[in-house]
């Protein structure tokens, strides 16, 4: 626990305090990220203008929420578009039509520096597969206390409620719908499912039918670049890619079989990647710059995806 808290402090940006309840209780809605990003591209001061609600066509609190989510997903930085934002929303998938883009946004939300502390802790530090809302609140409070940060429980409660509305898909036999989940694009990821009584939730660990192998391997390479820098060759154990904080296994809730299959499939067309099993120790080896290869994999994926749509 101490090691994870130390990592949390570093991943959040060193001296930067954990961030809570900046979303104004709103999870990101369909169209919000595109709306906010386009507005910033036209006028970087749009969120500070008195007529921002009119320009964006939403309420004042929603303006603040859109601003926060654009920053949290790293589409903007200090109210300016980022290269990642341009890549996703100007070149690859402007209207987030492909669910793969939602997976990438989920990855970037938790990628350091992270300004969604409750989200980071839930996916990276919280280990139980089945849990309640109260379990998450308790874990986040204990984690913040361990960092010496006194966070109001009401702020933690707002974040947990927002997170569950954002991700929790409804069980097929449930009698009621979670408030607003129908308006959350991230429910499509299927990362969290609500239980029969709507009080219990379960992480969906394993294969994800709508998570492309390319996105998984991109995340592996992005994680390697974070840990090791852009060295031209090296190895990393599959266990690190599965279980370390901020790893693809934790962020995407993958099983070893799901992670290895994705790597094996992509390695068939990427000779600089290799999966090996040495006396039970499974490792991913790479012989090219991780950040360059990860960018090339995504570029190829989106080119093929949208060329397929146009046929």
C-alpha positions as CSV (number, residue, x, y, z in Angstrom):
1,X,0.0,0.0,0.0
2,X,2.8,2.4,0.9
3,X,4.5,1.7,-2.5
4,X,1.2,2.4,-4.4
5,X,0.7,5.7,-2.5
6,X,4.2,6.8,-3.4
7,X,3.5,6.0,-7.0
8,X,0.2,7.9,-6.8
9,X,1.9,11.0,-5.5
10,X,4.4,10.9,-8.3
11,X,1.9,10.0,-11.1
12,X,-0.3,12.9,-10.1
13,X,2.5,15.3,-10.8
14,X,4.8,15.4,-7.8
15,X,3.7,18.3,-5.6
16,X,0.3,18.5,-7.3
17,X,-2.5,17.7,-4.9
18,X,-5.0,15.0,-5.7
19,X,-8.0,16.4,-7.6
20,X,-11.6,15.8,-6.6
21,X,-15.1,16.9,-7.6
22,X,-14.0,19.2,-10.5
23,X,-16.7,17.7,-12.8
24,X,-19.6,19.6,-11.2
25,X,-21.3,16.2,-10.7
26,X,-21.5,15.6,-14.5
27,X,-19.8,12.7,-16.2
28,X,-18.7,13.3,-19.9
29,X,-21.8,13.2,-22.1
30,X,-22.1,12.3,-25.8
31,X,-20.7,15.2,-27.9
32,X,-19.2,17.1,-25.0
33,X,-15.5,16.5,-25.7
34,X,-15.8,17.4,-29.4
35,X,-17.8,20.5,-28.5
36,X,-15.3,21.7,-25.9
37,X,-12.3,20.8,-28.1
38,X,-13.7,22.6,-31.2
39,X,-14.6,25.7,-29.1
40,X,-11.0,25.9,-27.7
41,X,-9.6,25.5,-31.2
42,X,-11.5,28.6,-32.2
43,X,-11.0,30.6,-29.0
44,X,-8.8,29.5,-26.2
45,X,-10.6,31.9,-23.8
46,X,-14.0,30.5,-24.6
47,X,-14.5,28.9,-21.2
48,X,-13.8,32.2,-19.4
49,X,-16.2,34.2,-21.4
50,X,-19.5,35.4,-19.9
51,X,-21.4,34.1,-22.9
52,X,-19.7,30.6,-22.7
53,X,-23.1,28.9,-21.9
54,X,-24.6,30.4,-25.1
55,X,-21.6,29.6,-27.2
56,X,-21.5,26.0,-26.0
57,X,-25.3,25.6,-25.7
58,X,-25.2,24.2,-22.1
59,X,-25.7,25.5,-18.6
60,X,-23.0,27.4,-16.6
61,X,-22.1,24.3,-14.5
62,X,-21.8,22.2,-17.6
63,X,-19.4,24.7,-19.1
64,X,-17.1,24.1,-16.2
65,X,-17.6,20.4,-16.5
66,X,-16.7,20.3,-20.2
67,X,-13.6,22.3,-19.5
68,X,-12.6,19.9,-16.8
69,X,-13.1,16.8,-18.9
70,X,-11.3,18.2,-21.9
71,X,-8.3,18.8,-19.6
72,X,-8.7,15.5,-17.7
73,X,-8.6,13.5,-21.0
74,X,-5.6,15.6,-22.1
75,X,-7.4,16.9,-25.2
76,X,-6.5,20.4,-24.0
77,X,-3.9,21.8,-21.7
78,X,-4.4,25.2,-20.1
79,X,-7.3,25.8,-22.5
80,X,-5.2,25.0,-25.6
81,X,-5.5,22.0,-27.9
82,X,-2.9,19.3,-27.3
83,X,-1.2,17.3,-30.1
84,X,-3.1,14.2,-28.8
85,X,-6.4,16.2,-29.1
86,X,-5.6,17.2,-32.7
87,X,-4.7,13.6,-33.6
88,X,-7.8,12.1,-32.2
89,X,-10.5,14.7,-32.9
90,X,-9.1,16.3,-36.1
91,X,-7.5,13.4,-37.9
92,X,-8.6,10.0,-36.6
93,X,-12.1,10.1,-35.2
94,X,-13.6,13.6,-35.0
95,X,-17.0,12.3,-33.7
96,X,-15.8,9.4,-31.6
97,X,-17.7,6.9,-33.8
98,X,-15.3,4.0,-33.1
99,X,-15.5,2.6,-29.6
100,X,-11.7,2.2,-29.8
101,X,-11.5,6.0,-29.3
102,X,-13.3,5.7,-26.0
103,X,-10.8,3.1,-24.9
104,X,-8.0,5.5,-25.8
105,X,-9.7,8.3,-23.9
106,X,-10.0,6.0,-20.9
107,X,-6.3,5.3,-21.1
108,X,-5.4,9.0,-21.4
109,X,-7.7,9.9,-18.5
110,X,-5.6,7.7,-16.2
111,X,-2.3,8.4,-17.8
112,X,0.0,10.5,-15.6
113,X,-0.3,13.3,-14.7
114,X,-3.8,12.3,-13.8
115,X,-6.3,14.9,-12.6
116,X,-9.1,12.4,-11.8
117,X,-7.7,11.0,-8.6
118,X,-10.8,8.8,-7.7
119,X,-10.6,7.3,-11.1
120,X,-6.9,6.5,-10.8
121,X,-7.3,4.9,-7.4
122,X,-10.3,2.9,-8.5
123,X,-8.7,1.3,-11.5
124,X,-5.1,1.1,-10.2
125,X,-5.1,0.7,-6.5
126,X,-8.4,-1.0,-5.7
127,X,-8.1,-4.8,-5.9
128,X,-11.5,-6.4,-5.1
129,X,-13.5,-7.5,-8.1
130,X,-16.9,-7.1,-6.4
131,X,-17.6,-4.0,-4.4
132,X,-20.1,-1.4,-3.2
133,X,-20.1,2.3,-3.5
134,X,-19.2,2.5,0.2
135,X,-16.1,0.2,-0.5
136,X,-14.8,2.7,-3.0
137,X,-15.4,5.7,-0.8
138,X,-13.6,4.0,2.1
139,X,-10.6,3.0,-0.1
140,X,-10.2,6.5,-1.6
141,X,-10.4,8.1,1.9
142,X,-7.8,5.8,3.4
143,X,-5.5,6.4,0.4
144,X,-5.8,10.2,0.7
145,X,-5.3,9.9,4.5
146,X,-2.1,7.9,3.8
147,X,-0.9,10.8,1.6
148,X,-1.5,13.2,4.4
149,X,-4.3,14.9,2.4
150,X,-7.5,15.8,4.2
151,X,-10.2,15.5,1.5
152,X,-13.8,16.2,2.3
153,X,-15.9,13.0,2.2
154,X,-18.6,14.8,0.3
155,X,-16.1,15.4,-2.6
156,X,-15.1,11.7,-2.6
157,X,-18.8,10.7,-2.7
158,X,-19.4,13.0,-5.7
159,X,-16.5,11.4,-7.6
160,X,-17.6,7.9,-6.8
161,X,-21.1,8.6,-7.9
162,X,-19.9,10.2,-11.1
163,X,-17.5,7.4,-11.8
164,X,-20.2,4.7,-11.4
165,X,-22.7,6.6,-13.6
166,X,-19.9,7.0,-16.2
167,X,-18.9,3.3,-16.4
168,X,-21.3,1.0,-14.8
169,X,-23.4,-1.0,-17.3
170,X,-26.7,-2.5,-16.1
171,X,-27.1,-6.2,-15.5
172,X,-29.5,-7.8,-17.9
173,X,-31.9,-8.8,-15.2
174,X,-31.8,-5.5,-13.3
175,X,-35.1,-3.8,-12.8
176,X,-33.9,-0.2,-12.8
177,X,-31.4,1.9,-14.7
178,X,-28.6,3.8,-13.1
179,X,-29.2,7.5,-13.4
180,X,-27.8,9.0,-16.6
181,X,-25.8,5.9,-17.7
182,X,-27.8,5.9,-20.9
183,X,-26.1,9.2,-21.7
184,X,-22.6,8.0,-20.9
185,X,-20.5,6.8,-23.9
186,X,-18.1,5.0,-21.5
187,X,-20.7,2.5,-20.5
188,X,-19.9,0.9,-23.9
189,X,-16.6,-0.2,-22.5
190,X,-18.2,-2.7,-20.2
191,X,-15.6,-2.2,-17.5
192,X,-18.0,-2.2,-14.6
193,X,-21.3,-4.0,-14.3
194,X,-23.9,-3.3,-11.6
195,X,-25.3,-6.2,-9.6
196,X,-28.9,-7.3,-9.3
197,X,-29.6,-5.0,-6.4
198,X,-27.8,-1.9,-7.9
199,X,-25.8,-1.7,-4.7
200,X,-23.1,-4.1,-5.8
201,X,-20.7,-3.6,-8.7
202,X,-18.3,-6.0,-10.5
203,X,-15.2,-5.3,-12.5
204,X,-15.3,-7.1,-15.8
205,X,-11.8,-8.7,-16.0
206,X,-10.7,-10.6,-19.1
207,X,-11.3,-10.3,-22.9
208,X,-13.2,-7.2,-24.1
209,X,-15.0,-7.8,-27.4
210,X,-14.8,-4.2,-28.5
211,X,-11.2,-3.5,-27.4
212,X,-8.9,-3.9,-30.4
213,X,-5.5,-5.6,-30.1
214,X,-4.0,-2.5,-31.5
215,X,-5.2,-0.4,-28.6
216,X,-3.9,-2.9,-26.1
217,X,-0.5,-3.0,-27.6
218,X,-0.4,0.7,-28.0
219,X,-1.0,1.0,-24.2
220,X,1.7,-1.5,-23.5
221,X,4.2,0.5,-25.5
222,X,3.0,3.8,-24.1
223,X,3.5,2.3,-20.6
224,X,7.0,1.1,-21.5
225,X,7.9,4.6,-22.7
226,X,6.6,6.0,-19.4
227,X,8.7,3.6,-17.4
228,X,11.8,3.3,-19.5
229,X,11.9,6.3,-21.8
230,X,12.4,5.9,-25.5
231,X,15.1,3.3,-25.4
232,X,15.5,1.4,-28.7
233,X,15.3,-2.1,-27.2
234,X,14.4,-3.9,-24.0
235,X,12.1,-6.3,-22.3
236,X,9.3,-6.2,-19.8
237,X,7.5,-9.0,-18.0
238,X,3.9,-9.6,-18.7
239,X,3.2,-9.5,-14.9
240,X,4.3,-5.8,-14.9
241,X,2.0,-5.1,-17.8
242,X,-0.8,-6.7,-16.0
243,X,-0.5,-5.7,-12.3
244,X,1.5,-2.6,-11.8
245,X,-0.3,0.7,-11.3
246,X,-1.1,2.4,-14.6
247,X,-0.4,-0.7,-16.6
248,X,-2.7,-1.8,-19.4
249,X,-3.8,-4.8,-17.4
250,X,-5.1,-2.6,-14.5
251,X,-6.5,0.2,-16.6
252,X,-8.3,-2.1,-19.1
253,X,-8.9,-4.9,-16.6
254,X,-7.3,-7.6,-18.7
255,X,-6.5,-11.2,-17.9
256,X,-3.1,-12.7,-18.8
257,X,-4.7,-14.6,-21.7
258,X,-6.3,-11.5,-23.2
259,X,-3.1,-9.5,-22.9
260,X,-0.9,-12.2,-24.4
261,X,-3.3,-12.9,-27.3
262,X,-3.3,-9.2,-28.2
263,X,0.5,-9.0,-28.2
264,X,0.8,-12.2,-30.2
265,X,-1.6,-11.1,-32.9
266,X,0.1,-7.7,-33.4
267,X,3.6,-9.2,-33.2
268,X,2.7,-11.2,-36.4
269,X,2.9,-8.0,-38.4
270,X,5.4,-6.2,-36.2
271,X,8.8,-8.0,-36.3
272,X,10.2,-5.6,-33.6
273,X,7.8,-7.1,-31.0
274,X,8.3,-10.6,-29.6
275,X,6.6,-12.5,-26.8
276,X,8.7,-15.2,-25.1
277,X,8.3,-17.7,-22.4
278,X,11.4,-18.5,-20.5
279,X,10.9,-21.1,-17.7
280,X,7.4,-19.7,-17.0
281,X,8.4,-16.1,-17.2
282,X,6.6,-14.5,-20.1
283,X,8.2,-11.3,-21.4
284,X,7.5,-8.8,-24.1
285,X,10.7,-7.8,-26.0
286,X,10.9,-4.8,-28.3
287,X,13.7,-3.6,-30.7
288,X,12.5,-0.2,-31.7
289,X,11.5,3.1,-30.0
290,X,8.2,2.3,-28.1
291,X,6.6,5.7,-28.7
292,X,7.3,5.7,-32.4
293,X,6.0,2.1,-32.8
294,X,2.9,2.8,-30.7
295,X,2.0,5.9,-32.8
296,X,2.5,3.9,-36.0
297,X,0.2,1.1,-34.8
298,X,-2.6,3.5,-34.0
299,X,-2.1,5.4,-37.3
300,X,-2.4,2.1,-39.2
301,X,-5.4,1.0,-37.2
302,X,-7.4,4.2,-37.9
303,X,-6.4,4.3,-41.5
304,X,-7.8,0.7,-42.0
305,X,-10.9,1.4,-39.9
306,X,-12.1,4.4,-41.7
307,X,-11.1,3.1,-45.1
308,X,-13.3,0.2,-44.4
309,X,-16.2,2.4,-43.5
310,X,-15.8,4.3,-46.8
311,X,-16.0,1.2,-49.0
